């Protein structure tokens, strides 16, 4: 079941305030260009573990780091054409209580997403990432339940895709979707440049997009391959339901 409203929607659940840019910025920009309403939830600002450049400036406080990270994320979301909200749950470690779970379930009810993007289910380098995805999954289930806030419209069964972790081979992540983001790459890179606190990752995620683009070329027709340069990889959690295999 998908969103029955005229405008389709997508939901991105990001552990930290820059994750949605590196890993799904192309998907966000591509879908907004096609008329989707894209909404991003940042569970934390990444103020402790994702902001080394800011802390090295000295005389920084956690609140000041949060403020900078929020400003960067809002600027990036604006470039990509997405709406964004912040749960401010803290990071390193990210921990979720029942109130946070219900809050995210309420976002599902409000957004009524046609698809959901979040992190890989495993990541030995960053436990915040899989926690974000498990929270997104559980909130999805609650938002489907008739007995949760009876009388509200429930959601259907939006597909959930795990975007690419920093080291896929260590995270049991294998892409089964390669999304052509060539047409919106410049917009994604503009959003990437908003994340000044992690400038060391700009070139890395440029290489990732080029690598996935090269792989995508091997899986499409010759005509389309001529123009494809950049792509993002995703791993689906649920099976695709279809009437044909073309």
C-alpha positions in Angstrom: 0.0 0.0 0.0 1.3 3.4 -0.9 0.3 7.0 -0.2 -3.1 7.7 -1.7 -2.6 11.5 -1.9 -1.8 13.2 -5.1 1.8 14.0 -4.1 4.1 11.1 -3.2 6.4 11.3 -0.2 9.6 9.8 1.1 11.0 9.6 4.6 14.7 9.6 5.5 15.7 8.6 9.0 19.3 9.8 9.6 21.3 9.0 12.8 23.4 12.2 12.6 22.8 15.5 10.9 25.1 14.8 7.9 24.3 11.2 7.1 21.3 11.9 4.9 23.6 14.1 2.7 26.4 11.7 2.1 24.3 8.6 1.7 21.0 9.7 0.3 21.4 13.2 -1.0 21.0 12.1 -4.6 17.9 10.1 -3.9 16.4 13.1 -2.1 17.2 15.6 -4.8 16.1 13.2 -7.6 12.7 12.6 -6.0 12.0 16.2 -5.2 12.8 17.0 -8.8 10.0 14.6 -9.7 7.5 16.2 -7.4 7.9 14.1 -4.2 7.7 15.7 -0.8 10.9 14.5 0.9 11.2 14.7 4.7 14.3 14.1 6.8 14.4 13.2 10.5 17.8 13.7 12.1 17.9 11.8 15.3 21.0 13.6 16.6 23.3 16.4 15.5 26.4 14.2 15.6 27.8 16.7 18.1 30.1 14.3 19.9 31.4 11.8 17.4 30.9 13.5 14.0 32.2 17.0 14.6 35.9 16.7 15.2 36.8 19.7 13.1 34.5 21.9 15.2 35.9 20.6 18.5 39.5 21.3 17.4 38.7 25.0 17.1 38.8 25.2 20.9 36.4 27.0 23.3 33.5 25.0 21.8 30.5 23.8 23.8 28.2 21.0 23.0 25.4 23.5 22.4 27.5 25.5 20.1 28.5 22.4 18.1 24.8 21.5 17.8 23.9 24.9 16.5 26.5 24.7 13.8 25.5 21.2 12.8 21.9 22.2 12.7 22.6 25.2 10.5 24.6 23.0 8.1 21.9 20.3 7.9 19.2 22.9 7.3 21.2 24.5 4.5 21.8 21.0 2.9 18.2 20.1 3.1 17.2 23.4 1.5 19.5 22.7 -1.4 18.1 19.2 -1.8 14.5 20.5 -1.6 13.6 18.5 1.6 11.9 19.4 4.8 13.8 18.5 7.9 13.3 18.1 11.7 15.6 17.3 14.6 15.0 15.0 17.5 18.2 16.0 19.4 18.6 12.5 21.0 22.3 12.7 21.4 25.0 10.6 19.8 27.9 8.4 20.8 25.8 6.8 22.1 22.5 7.3 20.4 19.7 5.9 22.7 16.0 5.7 22.1 13.2 5.6 24.7 9.5 4.9 24.2 8.7 8.6 23.7 11.2 8.9 20.9 9.8 5.7 19.3 6.2 7.1 19.4 7.4 10.5 18.2 8.9 8.8 15.1 5.7 6.7 14.6 3.8 10.0 14.6 6.1 11.3 11.8 5.2 8.2 9.8 1.5 8.9 10.3 1.9 12.6 9.3 4.2 12.0 6.3 2.5 8.8 5.0 5.7 7.8 3.2 5.8 5.9 -0.1 9.3 4.7 0.8 11.8 5.0 3.7 15.6 5.4 3.6 17.9 4.7 6.6 21.1 3.1 7.6 22.5 -0.5 7.2 21.3 -3.0 9.8 24.8 -3.7 10.9 27.8 -1.4 11.4 30.7 -2.4 13.8 32.2 1.0 13.4 29.2 3.1 14.5 26.4 1.6 16.6 24.3 4.8 16.2 23.7 3.8 12.6 21.9 0.4 13.0 20.1 1.8 16.1 18.6 4.5 13.8 17.4 1.8 11.3 15.9 -0.4 14.0 14.1 2.6 15.4 12.8 3.5 12.0 11.6 -0.1 11.4 9.9 -0.4 14.8 8.2 3.0 14.3 7.0 1.9 10.9 5.3 -1.2 12.5 3.7 0.9 15.2 2.4 3.4 12.6 0.7 0.5 10.9 -1.1 -0.7 14.0 -4.8 0.1 14.2 -4.6 0.2 18.0 -2.0 3.0 18.1 -3.9 6.2 18.4 -7.2 4.7 17.2 -9.0 6.9 14.7 -5.9 8.2 13.0 -5.1 7.1 9.4 -2.5 4.2 9.6 0.3 3.9 7.1 0.6 1.1 4.5 3.7 -0.9 3.9 6.3 1.5 2.4 9.5 -0.2 1.2 12.6 0.4 3.3 16.0 0.8 1.8 19.3 0.8 3.6 21.7 3.4 2.2 25.4 2.8 1.9 27.6 2.5 5.0 31.1 3.8 5.1 32.6 0.3 4.8 30.0 -1.9 3.2 32.0 -5.2 3.3 32.2 -4.9 7.1 28.5 -4.2 7.5 26.9 -7.1 5.7 25.5 -4.6 3.2 25.1 -5.5 -0.5 23.3 -3.2 -2.8 20.4 -4.6 -4.8 19.3 -1.1 -6.1 21.6 1.3 -8.0 19.9 4.7 -8.4 21.1 6.9 -11.2 21.7 10.4 -9.7 23.6 11.8 -12.6 21.0 14.5 -13.3 21.1 15.8 -9.7 24.8 15.1 -8.8 25.7 18.8 -8.9 22.9 19.5 -6.4 24.1 16.7 -4.2 27.6 18.0 -4.2 26.3 21.5 -3.4 24.6 20.0 -0.4 27.8 18.1 0.6 29.6 21.4 0.6 27.2 22.6 3.3 28.7 20.1 5.7 31.8 22.1 6.5 32.4 20.3 9.7 33.3 17.1 7.8 35.1 18.5 4.8 37.4 15.4 4.8 34.4 13.3 3.5 33.6 15.5 0.5 36.0 13.7 -1.8 35.3 10.3 -0.4 31.6 10.4 -1.2 32.4 11.8 -4.6 34.4 8.7 -5.3 31.6 6.5 -4.0 29.1 8.1 -6.4 31.4 7.6 -9.3 32.1 4.0 -8.4 28.4 3.2 -8.1 27.8 5.0 -11.3 30.4 2.8 -13.1 28.7 -0.3 -11.6 25.3 0.9 -12.6 26.5 1.2 -16.2 27.1 -2.5 -16.4 23.4 -3.2 -15.5 21.5 -1.0 -18.0 21.2 -0.6 -21.7 23.9 0.9 -23.9 22.0 4.1 -24.6 21.3 5.0 -21.0 24.9 4.0 -20.0 26.3 6.8 -22.2 25.0 9.5 -19.9 25.2 7.8 -16.5 28.1 9.0 -14.4 27.0 9.0 -10.7 24.8 6.6 -8.7 23.8 5.7 -5.1 23.5 2.2 -3.8 20.7 0.8 -1.6 19.8 -2.5 0.0 16.1 -3.3 0.3 14.8 -5.0 3.4 11.5 -6.3 2.1 10.7 -8.2 -1.1 9.5 -6.2 -4.0 5.9 -7.1 -5.0 5.4 -7.0 -8.8 3.2 -8.3 -11.6 6.1 -8.9 -14.0 9.9 -9.3 -13.9 10.9 -6.9 -16.6 
